[in-house]
Amino acid sequence: MNKDKLRKQLEIHEGKKLESYLCPTGHLTIGVGRHIEAHPVTGELGRTIDRVGMEITNEEAMKLLNNDIDNPTHQDRREIRGQIFGYGACPHTDSPLATGNRKNS
């Protein structure tokens, strides 16, 4: 896997937000699409990010992204496949696109 290419694709698709926010499905998110409830931000940065409006630096956002790429969970792998094959969506939705269950048209 080309990690640099994946990193760039994820940044383009997800964007990079240095302030925590609620994604469209209501999940606390920061950096490049890091869903905090699924992947708590604690030891990685030496502090906890646990509410809307908390800030991180660009370097911290990249550290979180690199950790997610280097240590993907099952959900991360599913979302990455969606990014690669063009049907990525917020993984916490009930959309068939989010789960990778695309229907043939």
Residue frames as a rotation matrix with the C-alpha (Angstrom) as fourth column:
MET 1
0.583 0.812 0.000 0.00
0.812 -0.583 0.000 0.00
0.000 0.000 -1.000 0.00
ASN 2
-0.406 -0.651 0.641 1.28
0.618 -0.712 -0.332 3.44
0.673 0.262 0.692 -0.90
LYS 3
-0.057 0.388 -0.920 0.75
0.976 -0.173 -0.133 5.30
-0.211 -0.905 -0.369 2.38
ASP 4
-0.798 -0.265 -0.540 1.57
0.192 -0.963 0.190 8.72
-0.571 0.048 0.820 0.94
LYS 5
-0.847 0.531 0.018 -1.06
-0.077 -0.157 0.984 8.31
0.525 0.833 0.174 -1.77
LEU 6
-0.146 0.814 -0.563 -3.62
0.801 0.431 0.416 7.03
0.581 -0.390 -0.715 0.74
ARG 7
-0.370 -0.078 -0.926 -2.85
0.779 -0.568 -0.264 9.93
-0.505 -0.819 0.271 3.10
LYS 8
-0.962 -0.029 -0.273 -3.38
-0.115 -0.861 0.496 12.45
-0.249 0.508 0.824 0.29
GLN 9
-0.610 0.786 -0.103 -6.63
0.176 0.262 0.949 10.77
0.773 0.560 -0.298 -0.82
LEU 10
-0.078 0.585 -0.808 -7.99
0.973 0.220 0.065 10.79
0.216 -0.781 -0.586 2.71
GLU 11
-0.613 -0.200 -0.764 -7.08
0.459 -0.878 -0.138 14.45
-0.643 -0.436 0.630 3.17
ILE 12
-0.955 0.288 -0.072 -8.85
-0.219 -0.522 0.824 15.36
0.200 0.803 0.562 -0.08
HIS 13
-0.372 0.868 -0.328 -11.96
0.330 0.454 0.828 13.33
0.867 0.200 -0.455 0.70
GLU 14
0.138 0.422 -0.896 -12.27
0.963 0.155 0.221 14.03
0.232 -0.893 -0.385 4.43
GLY 15
0.527 -0.102 0.843 -10.65
-0.085 -0.994 -0.067 17.44
0.845 -0.037 -0.533 4.64
LYS 16
-0.342 -0.647 -0.682 -8.59
0.748 0.251 -0.614 18.40
0.568 -0.720 0.398 7.67
LYS 17
0.513 0.561 0.650 -10.20
-0.046 -0.738 0.673 20.18
0.857 -0.375 -0.353 10.60
LEU 18
-0.531 -0.833 -0.154 -8.05
0.210 0.046 -0.977 21.28
0.821 -0.551 0.151 13.49
GLU 19
-0.692 0.421 0.587 -11.05
-0.722 -0.381 -0.578 21.94
-0.020 -0.824 0.567 15.73
SER 20
-0.923 0.356 0.146 -13.29
0.331 0.928 -0.173 19.11
-0.197 -0.111 -0.974 16.89
TYR 21
-0.562 0.775 -0.290 -16.82
-0.825 -0.548 0.135 19.14
-0.055 0.315 0.948 15.46
LEU 22
-0.105 0.613 0.783 -19.86
-0.126 0.773 -0.622 16.94
-0.986 -0.164 -0.004 14.92
CYS 23
-0.978 -0.208 0.025 -19.90
-0.019 0.205 0.979 15.24
-0.209 0.956 -0.205 11.52
PRO 24
-0.561 0.808 -0.179 -23.20
-0.690 -0.338 0.640 15.12
0.457 0.482 0.748 9.56
THR 25
0.046 0.592 -0.804 -24.22
0.110 0.797 0.594 11.96
0.993 -0.116 -0.028 11.43
GLY 26
0.753 0.365 0.547 -23.55
-0.387 -0.427 0.817 13.56
0.532 -0.827 -0.181 14.82
HIS 27
0.733 -0.556 -0.392 -20.22
0.672 0.680 0.293 11.90
0.104 -0.478 0.872 15.67
LEU 28
0.795 -0.521 -0.311 -17.45
-0.259 -0.756 0.602 13.90
-0.549 -0.398 -0.736 17.32
THR 29
0.695 -0.512 0.505 -14.64
0.717 0.441 -0.539 14.21
0.054 0.737 0.674 14.75
ILE 30
0.687 -0.549 -0.476 -11.25
-0.309 -0.813 0.493 15.93
-0.658 -0.192 -0.728 14.42
GLY 31
-0.342 -0.938 0.047 -8.27
-0.285 0.151 0.946 16.01
-0.895 0.311 -0.319 12.08
VAL 32
-0.650 0.081 -0.756 -8.66
-0.745 0.130 0.654 13.97
0.152 0.988 -0.024 8.90
GLY 33
0.084 0.857 -0.508 -11.95
-0.620 0.444 0.647 12.23
0.780 0.260 0.569 9.67
ARG 34
-0.840 -0.385 -0.382 -10.96
0.058 0.636 -0.770 10.79
0.539 -0.669 -0.512 13.09
HIS 35
0.283 0.956 0.076 -14.21
-0.212 -0.015 0.977 9.72
0.935 -0.293 0.199 14.76
ILE 36
-0.439 -0.601 0.668 -13.38
-0.701 -0.235 -0.673 10.28
0.561 -0.764 -0.318 18.40
GLU 37
0.371 0.610 0.700 -16.00
-0.901 0.419 0.112 7.95
-0.225 -0.672 0.705 19.90
ALA 38
0.976 -0.007 -0.218 -14.64
-0.082 0.915 -0.395 5.04
0.202 0.404 0.892 17.83
HIS 39
0.218 -0.970 -0.111 -10.97
0.767 0.241 -0.595 6.04
0.604 0.044 0.796 18.29
PRO 40
0.917 0.194 -0.349 -10.54
0.385 -0.659 0.646 8.15
-0.105 -0.727 -0.679 21.43
VAL 41
0.273 -0.832 0.484 -7.78
0.166 -0.454 -0.875 10.75
0.948 0.319 0.015 21.34
THR 42
1.000 0.003 0.029 -6.00
-0.029 -0.123 0.992 10.32
0.007 -0.992 -0.123 24.65
GLY 43
0.519 -0.853 0.062 -2.45
0.307 0.253 0.917 8.95
-0.798 -0.457 0.393 24.90
GLU 44
0.345 -0.391 0.853 -1.56
0.938 0.108 -0.329 9.76
0.036 0.914 0.404 21.30
LEU 45
0.245 -0.181 0.953 -1.43
0.317 -0.913 -0.255 13.48
0.916 0.364 -0.166 21.97
GLY 46
-0.734 -0.551 -0.396 -0.87
0.517 -0.076 -0.853 13.49
0.440 -0.831 0.341 25.71
ARG 47
-0.812 0.583 -0.031 -4.30
-0.400 -0.594 -0.698 15.00
-0.426 -0.554 0.715 26.32
THR 48
-0.498 0.725 0.476 -7.92
0.677 0.668 -0.309 14.07
-0.542 0.168 -0.823 25.75
ILE 49
-0.895 0.403 -0.193 -10.08
-0.435 -0.686 0.583 15.49
0.102 0.606 0.789 22.96
ASP 50
-0.818 0.568 -0.093 -13.63
0.569 0.773 -0.280 14.82
-0.087 -0.282 -0.956 24.11
ARG 51
0.146 0.906 -0.398 -15.91
0.605 -0.400 -0.689 17.71
-0.783 -0.140 -0.606 23.13
VAL 52
0.527 0.164 0.834 -16.71
0.814 -0.378 -0.441 20.09
0.243 0.911 -0.333 20.31
GLY 53
0.938 -0.103 0.331 -14.40
-0.084 -0.994 -0.069 23.08
0.336 0.037 -0.941 19.87
MET 54
0.595 -0.799 0.091 -11.14
0.027 0.133 0.991 21.57
-0.803 -0.587 0.100 21.11
GLU 55
0.817 -0.327 -0.476 -8.13
-0.574 -0.377 -0.727 22.31
0.058 0.867 -0.496 18.91
ILE 56
0.536 -0.750 0.389 -5.11
0.490 0.651 0.580 20.38
-0.688 -0.120 0.716 17.67
THR 57
-0.019 -0.630 -0.777 -2.15
-0.552 -0.641 0.533 21.44
-0.833 0.439 -0.336 15.56
ASN 58
0.559 0.117 -0.821 -1.53
-0.817 0.247 -0.521 20.41
0.142 0.962 0.234 11.97
GLU 59
-0.490 -0.827 -0.275 1.29
-0.712 0.562 -0.421 18.16
0.503 -0.011 -0.864 13.21
GLU 60
-0.678 0.305 0.669 -1.08
-0.454 0.542 -0.707 16.49
-0.578 -0.783 -0.230 15.68
ALA 61
0.451 0.863 -0.227 -3.69
-0.693 0.179 -0.698 15.95
-0.562 0.472 0.679 12.96
MET 62
0.289 -0.426 -0.857 -1.06
-0.795 0.392 -0.463 14.23
0.533 0.815 -0.226 10.81
LYS 63
-0.779 -0.545 0.312 0.07
-0.619 0.586 -0.523 12.12
0.102 -0.600 -0.793 13.77
LEU 64
-0.171 0.811 0.560 -3.51
-0.501 0.418 -0.758 10.89
-0.849 -0.410 0.335 14.28
LEU 65
0.659 0.417 -0.626 -3.89
-0.737 0.195 -0.647 10.17
-0.148 0.888 0.436 10.57
ASN 66
-0.171 -0.818 -0.550 -0.59
-0.786 0.450 -0.425 8.28
0.595 0.359 -0.719 10.44
ASN 67
-0.775 -0.058 0.630 -1.59
-0.531 0.601 -0.597 6.24
-0.344 -0.797 -0.497 13.48
ASP 68
0.262 0.948 0.178 -4.93
-0.561 0.300 -0.772 5.39
-0.785 0.103 0.611 11.85
ILE 69
0.574 -0.113 -0.811 -3.19
-0.771 0.257 -0.582 4.30
0.274 0.960 0.060 8.65
ASP 70
-0.438 -0.874 -0.211 -0.53
-0.706 0.480 -0.522 2.28
0.557 -0.079 -0.827 10.47
ASN 71
-0.986 0.127 0.112 -2.98
0.005 0.684 -0.730 0.62
-0.170 -0.719 -0.674 12.89
PRO 72
-0.558 0.820 -0.129 -6.33
-0.678 -0.360 0.641 0.33
0.479 0.445 0.757 11.11
THR 73
-0.517 0.547 0.658 -9.35
-0.375 0.546 -0.749 -1.20
-0.769 -0.634 -0.078 12.79
HIS 74
-0.513 0.434 0.740 -11.88
0.736 0.666 0.120 -3.27
-0.441 0.607 -0.661 10.83
GLN 75
0.573 0.788 -0.226 -14.00
0.589 -0.587 -0.554 -0.12
-0.569 0.185 -0.801 10.40
ASP 76
0.174 -0.604 -0.777 -10.98
-0.422 -0.759 0.496 1.87
-0.890 0.242 -0.388 9.19
ARG 77
-0.784 -0.503 0.363 -10.17
0.056 0.525 0.850 -0.77
-0.618 0.687 -0.383 6.58
ARG 78
-0.087 0.847 0.525 -13.78
0.916 0.276 -0.293 -0.72
-0.392 0.455 -0.799 5.36
GLU 79
0.712 0.350 -0.609 -13.74
0.189 -0.931 -0.314 3.06
-0.676 0.109 -0.729 5.06
ILE 80
-0.230 -0.874 -0.428 -10.37
-0.425 -0.305 0.852 3.05
-0.875 0.378 -0.301 3.30
ARG 81
-0.660 0.064 0.748 -11.71
0.583 0.671 0.457 0.55
-0.473 0.738 -0.481 0.73
GLY 82
0.439 0.896 0.064 -14.59
0.786 -0.349 -0.511 2.95
-0.435 0.275 -0.857 0.17
GLN 83
0.423 -0.378 -0.824 -12.16
-0.274 -0.920 0.281 5.79
-0.864 0.107 -0.493 -0.42
ILE 84
-0.622 -0.775 0.109 -10.16
-0.177 0.275 0.945 3.74
-0.763 0.569 -0.308 -2.90
PHE 85
-0.727 0.369 0.579 -13.17
0.665 0.589 0.460 2.45
-0.171 0.719 -0.673 -4.83
GLY 86
-0.909 0.231 0.346 -15.10
-0.015 -0.849 0.528 5.72
0.416 0.475 0.775 -4.78
TYR 87
0.078 0.995 -0.067 -18.00
0.201 0.050 0.978 4.93
0.976 -0.090 -0.196 -2.48
GLY 88
-0.713 -0.431 -0.554 -16.63
0.620 -0.017 -0.785 6.31
0.329 -0.902 0.279 0.76
ALA 89
0.187 0.759 0.623 -19.07
-0.062 -0.624 0.779 7.89
0.980 -0.185 -0.070 3.15
CYS 90
-0.231 -0.180 0.956 -19.27
-0.936 -0.227 -0.269 8.54
0.265 -0.957 -0.116 6.84
PRO 91
-0.709 -0.145 -0.690 -18.94
-0.179 0.984 -0.022 4.97
0.682 0.108 -0.724 8.14
HIS 92
-0.931 0.354 -0.095 -21.50
0.184 0.226 -0.957 5.52
-0.317 -0.908 -0.275 10.86
THR 93
-0.376 0.844 -0.383 -24.50
-0.890 -0.444 -0.102 5.80
-0.256 0.302 0.918 8.57
ASP 94
-0.008 0.470 0.883 -26.99
-0.067 0.881 -0.469 3.18
-0.998 -0.063 0.025 7.48
SER 95
0.448 0.146 -0.882 -26.31
-0.821 -0.323 -0.470 4.00
-0.353 0.935 -0.025 3.84
PRO 96
0.901 -0.146 0.409 -25.51
0.260 0.935 -0.240 1.01
-0.347 0.322 0.881 1.63
LEU 97
0.672 -0.698 0.246 -22.67
-0.005 -0.337 -0.942 3.13
0.740 0.632 -0.230 0.28
ALA 98
0.312 -0.558 0.769 -21.17
-0.919 -0.382 0.096 3.51
0.240 -0.737 -0.632 3.73
THR 99
0.421 -0.110 0.900 -21.13
-0.496 0.803 0.330 -0.26
-0.759 -0.586 0.283 4.26
GLY 100
-0.630 -0.720 -0.290 -19.87
-0.617 0.237 0.751 -1.06
-0.472 0.652 -0.593 0.80
ASN 101
-0.439 0.560 0.702 -23.07
0.480 0.807 -0.343 -2.87
-0.759 0.186 -0.623 -0.18
ARG 102
-0.600 0.163 -0.784 -23.48
-0.596 -0.744 0.301 -1.17
-0.534 0.648 0.543 -3.52
LYS 103
0.262 0.752 0.605 -26.41
0.160 0.585 -0.795 -2.24
-0.952 0.305 0.033 -5.62
ASN 104
-0.741 -0.451 0.498 -25.90
0.536 0.049 0.843 -2.83
-0.404 0.891 0.205 -9.31
SER 105
-0.250 0.655 -0.713 -27.69
-0.399 -0.741 -0.540 -0.22
-0.882 0.150 0.447 -11.38
